[in-house]
Amino acid sequence: MNCAEANQMDMVDYLNATGHQPKKISGNNYWYLSPLRNEKELSSKVERNKNVWYDHGLGKGGKLVDFVMQFHHTNVSGALQKIVS
């Protein structure tokens, strides 16, 4: 699997598979407590129609591979391995 293929995977489905459920859904915006840090306010969002995420508290976002690199503290190769496993 390459980055382009991985980034086509649905981010909401990936987050669900890793045990992260949205706390609020508004249209195509799925709001989460950030999986990247401890927080009590919803600040991490997935725009499902664009298949991108953004963590307002960190000021970071992107596609699935970007998220997996942040979540697992790894590089692109490591992220791709995590996504296929």
Secondary structure, 3 states (H helix, E strand, C coil): CCHHHHCCCCHHHHHHHCCCCCCEEECCEEEECCCCCCCCCCCEEEECCCCEEEECCCCEEECHHHHHHHHHCCCHHHHHHHHHC
